[in-house]
Amino acid sequence: MGFKDFFKEFELNEAKGEFNAGDAMEGIFALAVALYVADGKIDKNKLNSFRKDVVIKPKTPYTRVIDSDIAQDGYIANALPQIKPGNKIKVVVSIQLKQSAKKAFGPGTQFPIPDVDYTIDQMTTQIENTSFIKKVEKFIIKVLTNNKPENVTFYVVADGVGNSAKQELIKGDVTLRVEAKVNNTTIPIDAEKPIHFSIKTEDSKEANLSLFTGCLRLGKIFELPLVKGLEHLNNFPQVTGSAASKVYNMIELNFREESKNPNHLMYYVLKYMRAHDTYSNKISDEDEAKAKVEEAAWSAISACINALEEQIKNKKDITNNAFNFLEQELFGSDLADVIKLHSKGIDEITKENIDYLRTKYKVAYTTVGKLMRFDGIHNDTFKSDALYSLMPEVSISKDESQNRVRFLMRVGSLIYKFAATNN
């Protein structure tokens, strides 16, 4: 495939103000969990009524008390013998989402949005049988059993804005946490760690990584020569724009020899950076400059991916490495369960799912064009299924701020097939 065919323009939904169902579902899921904590069920009409009151504003979370006293009328709380009439147990939801989610909230929700409406139908009818709602129940019971339930607040927080700005450190999209108060003073309950959920929809990618960060993390987990000396980094610094000078300094001070070695990541980083410097500022014709930048940048990126692939192929057994990378990028630093909401049902991926697959499958690595495939091969039947894949997607313009140079990660049929029958 030539670089012209491989480059494609991305529709940047947020920049264009276009509606994004995935961004919206984070907030809707938070409302659903809050209602479940309060009522022990999710009434669709009640959910949609709350949805009409949510206002999405930049930098301002929407916060609402879902139920001020579930000790009096809450289904889960009332099932516990230690809950007394004088206990105060409250449920609060806090939602801060990107503007691309706005259409699904507020009075305008009287107009149908098929993707969202069908997904809500599936979520409200199937949620009681999911492992994640059982985890919510266990969390509530543990909090109210292990602690004096005098003044407890359950917070369900959806922070799609904050999570998107965490520099590629995957965080749960929705969090259920708890606070206790005595004499109006907040006391953190350290015994119960918050539980986290990462929300996906039909078209969601499981992870987005800048291309050099993807190479860095793969290189670290697979222990490749490509990243020797870079093991202390988790994200690769920005290589274009105003931040580029820091990378040039890093190369000059610490990686001068590595930048001359085609087996090392810094060699390709330098080539990519020079592609911009050589053509972006020295050719006045915009179309010509863009074509030259694209060609030189693609040459560096393609060669970098080839070097990465060859080093992975040279590993004798990549099973543990491949599963470790999957867990890191799928569950993130919060170990968030992945909940995939779509118009046909709910799919879940938990760490327990992956731990089980580790015992049953070896992992083989192949490439199909520029698609990097990690396939699971069953230890007994030798049947092969897709575990996950990485696809480099690149769009380069003369304006460096519009560049998209990244890996997209998708989990394969093996994971969702297993999760669907074991949750």
Order of alpha helices (4+ residues) and beta strands (2+ residues): alpha-alpha-alpha-alpha-beta-alpha-alpha-beta-alpha-alpha-beta-alpha-beta-beta-beta-beta-alpha-alpha-alpha-alpha-alpha-beta-beta-alpha-beta-beta-beta-beta-alpha
